[in-house]
Amino acid sequence: MNKMSILMIEDTVLLAELYIEHLRDESVEITHVETGNAAFSYLSDHTPQIILLDMNLPDMDGMEILKYISEAGMKCCVIVITGYGAVSRVVDAMRLGAFEYLQKPFDQARLVLTVRNARERMYLRQMVDSYKSQFGITEFHGMLGSSKVMQVLYDTIENVASSSATVFIAGESGTGKELCAQAIHDISIRGDKEMVILNCSAIPKDLMESEIFGHVKGAFTGAIADREGAAQRADGGTLFLDEIAEMDINLQAKLLRLIQSGTYQRVGNAKTCHVDIRYICATNRDPLEMVEKGLFREDLYYRLNVIPLKLPPLRERGRDKLEIALNFLRTFSKEEGREFKSYSPQVEDVLLRHGWPGNVRQLQNVIRNVVVLNDGEVVEMNMLPKDFLDGLTLDEDHNGTGYEVSPQSELSVEEKPGVQAIRPLWQTEKDVIETAIDICGGNISQAAAHLGINPSTIYRKLKSWPAEAVSLPERDPLKN
């Protein structure tokens, strides 16, 4: 194993030196601090793999440090050091994620064994994380997909969450920007606080200032009582400003002041309020283009764009499309009391190769429509919504059925036929079915499979047509 880092938080210098001597032959690098404040300062920039934590510190209770480590989701093993008679506190420490405890006084053998166990625990955790990275995560805080681009996004979110820096999420509509923001908030140390969401494109310009900063009674017509704004509600937590590029240019200056100074004034009140907020913003537009057009303040853009995140459109996520579609199918089937379990090969082909301009939101709506309006175990092509089929955008070499489309057939324009060209539906069905049976050499089961119907449907159709109208190829007696 490689050397592991240890943070030793111990206010008695002689004891700290003794512990360091005990661990001299172990494969560890030790950093020693004497106070809780020094420990917080170190942990703000470092994540040690093992922490030796004395619970009785001169400036604070060691439990405060343990709570911080737990809430921040820091990946480290904490070994609690407690005095005689304080073992009852160990239970609380274990609930907060402490790995082990040492009761003073303890000898070298006990310390070395505990540290070695912690090293083994961290080594195994690193292996698990490595395997997860190698084989892929299929679900991450509500986001679905195991494609490489999503694995990178999941890792980035985990790294971003431990910081308090502002995050700017860019991506097309329907790619999951709000889910991404929620994941960052939930993993962060602010996860137990509220994430306040403001959609800047959905709130009228005249009301946006009040929505963010709040107002006092009588500040404007209709202000019949004091109102708390989003900034106050997000104090200690996260403020998610969705579609930030739609915010009025005049209000952007006040938002910039809030972000820079942590202060604001409610509408109609000169009193300055102080807040501690983590900001996450999102847009489906190109913010730099907005800056160039004078619709978005350049100073605000650079203040917000500390950590940029780009969400990939669904069309660039490969087989994620099918994974997400299967998840929606099972979820909606359970909600609606349906029996759907899978998609036919033809439907899978369409799901995988459609351009999905509306991204995950469009896919979700299509699958819900299918589940609500149909029943069965397998989703067939005729169950897909007509408006969706009319708007299919498959790759240029195929039309979704597996057959190539010639350029002439795509570009040719024929004259609109008259009513005399309309044939009875049963005759059209008969031609299609007889052609399929002919192509399959008389094998009705095979023809039914290619048509996406049951063989019994073909037999039923054959019986319903006039006997003199049926013209089928000679069948092989060994075939159905």
Order of alpha helices (4+ residues) and beta strands (2+ residues): beta-alpha-beta-alpha-beta-alpha-beta-alpha-beta-alpha-beta-beta-alpha-beta-alpha-beta-alpha-alpha-beta-alpha-beta-beta-beta-alpha-alpha-beta-alpha-beta-alpha-alpha-beta-alpha-alpha-alpha-alpha-alpha
